[in-house]
Amino acid sequence: MKKITGIIMILICSGFLSSCRSYYIPPNWYDETLAYYEEGFAGGWKNEKKDMFISDELKDENIEFGYLLKDLDGDGADELLIGIIDDKDVTRFTDILIWHRDIGAFRIMSAGEGYYLYLCDSDLIREDSWYGSETKTQYMRYDSKDNSFLIVNEEGKPKKFELTGFKRGTR
């Protein structure tokens, strides 16, 4: 009987620990992804992966890009945002990358070529996209528990952020 009770306790504890692990976000999860972007900008995107399409805009040597690490949902882990460094009064983002519980580092949103993502007040994301002959705008909030951006009935004012720049053509 003690053996059965012990085995049951081990199974319960291992189930509990494995479920806790699935919510774990490694510190600095974005290091490898940042290295990929840094190498891409420095080397003209010769390192482009087939499963990580890089837009012509990101490859354009005349546009300066940088990144921002920001906790979008208050879970204590930063998300990685790639954006354009320019003199506009708001920051235009092209890529948002998250730590996905099931698959690791993941580019969850991508934009560009005239349509962008904007970070607004209270970490609301504004997405402008082409919809037929017109521009469609929607607002979202990131939810790390579901690895998703939920569309909300709120609006926000896009903000300007100082990005850490990527160096081009150094490799």
N, C-alpha and C positions, 0 to 999 in steps of 0.2 A: 504494500500500500504506500509506503514511504517513497518507493521508487516511482510509482505512478504519479504521486503528488509532485515529486521533484521534476519529472519530465513535463508535466503540465505547466509548472511554474517557469521552466526554461522556455517552453513554447510561447507562453504569454509574454514573458520579458523580451524574447527575440522579436516577436511581432510588434511590441511597443517600440523597441529600439529601431527597427527597420522603418516603421512609419514616421518616427522622428527624423531619421536620416533623409527621407524623401523631401523634407522641407528645408534641409540644410543648404545654405548658399555659401560657397567657399569665399573667404575673404580674397579680394583682388582677383575674382573670377575672370575679369576682363583683360588681364595682362597678356594672354596669348592672342586675343582678338585685337588688342591695341598694337601688338607687334606685327600682326598681319597687315593692318592698315598702314603702319609706319613703313614697313617694307614695300608695300604697294605704292605709296606716294613717292618714296625715295627711288624706286626702281622702275617707274612707269607702268606699274601693274602687270609686270611679267609673271608675278606669282598668283595671278587671279585663279581662284578655284572654280571648278565647274558648278558647284552647288552654292556659290556665293557670287552671283552676278554683280559686276561693278559697272555702273552707268557711265556713259560718255562724259557726263558732267564731272564725276569724280576723277576721270582721267585727264580732264582739261587742265593743262599746265598753267593757264592764266587765271584759274580760280584757286584761292587759298582756302584750305580746309583745316578744321581743328576738331577737338572733342571736348565734351563736358561730362563729368561724372556727377550724377544727381540721383538721390533717392526719391523716386516719383510717387511712391505709395506709403512711405513711412514704415517700411518693414526693417529698416536698418541696413539694407544693402543698396549700393548704388547701381543705377542703370547707366548704360553708355550711349551717349548721343553724339552723332557725327554731324557737323554743320559747316556752313560757309562763313568765313571771316571776311567781312566787308564793312563799308561805312553806312549801311542801311540802319534804320532805327530799331529793327527787330532782328533776332537771329533766326535764320532759315536752316532747319535741320533736314538732312537727307536720309539718315539711318538711325533707328533706335534698336539697340541690342539689349537683351535681358539674359538673366540666368534662368533657363527653363528647367524645372525640376526633373523632367524625364530625359532631356537630351543635352543639357548643358548650355553653353553659350549659344545664343540664337538671335539672328536679326529678325525681329518680329514686325518691323515696319520699315518701308523703304519708299522714298519719294525723290523728286528732282525733275529736271527738264521743265522747269516753270511751275511745278506744283510741289509744295513743301509742307513740312510739319513745323509747328510753332509751339513753344512752351509758354503757357500763359500763367496768369495769377493762380495761386494755390495748386500748382503742378497739373493743371488742366492742359491737355494736348489738343491743339487745333490742327485738323488735317484739311488741306485744300486738294481737291482732285478734279480731274476732267470727267465730266459726265455728259456725253453727247456733245452738244455745242455750248455747254455752259460749265461754269466752275461750281462744284458742290463743296460746301464747307460743313464739317461736323466736328463736334467736341467730344473728347474721350478722357477717361481716367484709367490709369494702369492698376491692375489687380494681380499681384504676384501669386496669390493663392490659386487663381484660375489661369495664370499665364496668359492674360488677355487684356485688351483695352475695351472697356465698356463704354458704349455711346451714351452720353448724358444729355439732358435738356438744360444745359447751362451754357453760358458763353463766357469768354475771358479775353483779356487784352494781351496779345503777344508781347513778350519782353525781350530785351537785349541781354545777352550773356557774353562774358569774356571766355573765349575758348582757348585751349592749349593747342598751338599750331603744329601741324605736321610739316616736316621738311621735304621738299621735292628734289628729285634728281641728285641725291647724294650717294647712291649705290650704283 
